[in-house]
Amino acid sequence: KLPGVLKVEAGYTAGRTPNPTYKQVSAGGTGHTEAVRVEFDSSKVSYEKLVDYFWRHIDPTAKDAQFCDVGSQYRSGIYYQGDEQKRVAEASKTALEKSGRFAKIHTELAPASAFYLAEEYHQDYYKKNKVRYQFYVSGCGRYARLDQLWGKLRAK
C-alpha cells in the first residue's frame, strides 16, 4: 500500500533448512520464520518509512507468535541488508523501546540470510482468497489487537 513499494513476496528466512516448504515451516523445526521480501524504490519511500510501517502491522510484544499463529516460525523480525539498514532498524527499535509504549519488544533484528520463496498459492494470498483472509484476520483479532497496541498510529 505504500507508494514506492515495487514488489512484495511471501517466503521463509532465518532458518537452517534449505528450500523449505510451507508444510515444513508451519510444523516448526526448520528454524525459519514466515517473512516477506520487499523491493522498493528508495527515491519514493525510505527504508526508515518501511520499518515504521512494519511496526504498525505487527505485535512486537509477542514472543514467537503473531495474533493466533504460535511458534517460532511466526516470530517477528527485521532482516536488514547492510550497515545502513542495520542502523535504521536498530535506531527504530531503540526509539520504540524508549517510548515506553511497550514493556518488552520481542522482534528480532538480524542480517538478512537466504530467503526462500513460498509456494505460489501464498503469494498475494489476501487477494486470491479474500473471504478466507478476512475470516482469518477477524477470527484472530488482528485488527483489534493492532488498534489496542497502536491506536490511531496503526497503519491502515
C-alpha positions, -999 to +999 in steps of 0.1 A: +000+000+000+030+023+003+040+043-028+075+032-038+070-004-029+076-022-061+072-059-051+064-080-021+070-117-020+060-142+007+086-167+019+107-181+046+140-169+062+163-171+091+164-209+093+186-238+087+166-260+062+174-254+025+144-249+003+117-255+029+080-260+021+051-243+039+043-277+054+078-280+069+080-244+081+045-244+097+052-276+115+082-259+132+117-274+134+132-257+103+143-226+122+126-204+096+101-177+101+074-167+076+086-135+061+081-111+032+108-097+009+101-061-001+116-045-032+113-007-031+123+024-048+143+044-023+137+076-042+100+072-033+100+055+001+128+053+026+138+022+044+130+041+076+094+046+065+092+009+056+104-001+091+080+023+107+051+008+086+062-027+096+060-019+133+024-008+130+013-040+113+027-064+139+025-071+176+061-065+187+053-077+223+045-112+212+073-138+215+073-165+189+038-156+178+017-132+158-020-130+166-034-166+166-003-181+150+020-195+176+055-209+173+090-196+164+080-198+127+057-169+134+082-147+153+086-111+141+118-099+127+136-073+106+162-088+085+184-060+072+208-057+043+240-038+050+251-014+077+227+015+069+196-007+071+210-022+103+215+013+118+179+023+108+164-009+122+183-007+155+175+030+159+138+024+152+137-005+178+156+016+204+132+045+199+102+022+203+117+007+235+125+042+249+090+054+241+076+034+270+047+022+248+056-015+254+072-033+284+092-056+261+098-059+224+104-094+211+110-085+174+144-098+164+169-078+143+194-098+123+212-097+090+193-110+060+201-146+052+188-169+025+152-162+015+131-190+001+101-181-019+068-195-006+046-216-028+026-197-054-007-201-036+008-180-007+017-151-030-009-123-026-030-146-005-051-118+007-061-110-029-065-146-041-085-158-010-103-126+001-130-143+022-107-168+039-082-140+046-109-117+061-122-146+082-086-153+094-078-117+104-111-111+121-111-145+138-076-140+151-084-105+163-056-090+143-071-055+138-085-053+173-050-061+187-033-036+164-058-010+175-051-018+211-013-016+205-011+013+182-045+032+184-045+060+158-009+052+149-019+018+134-011+016+097-041+011+075 
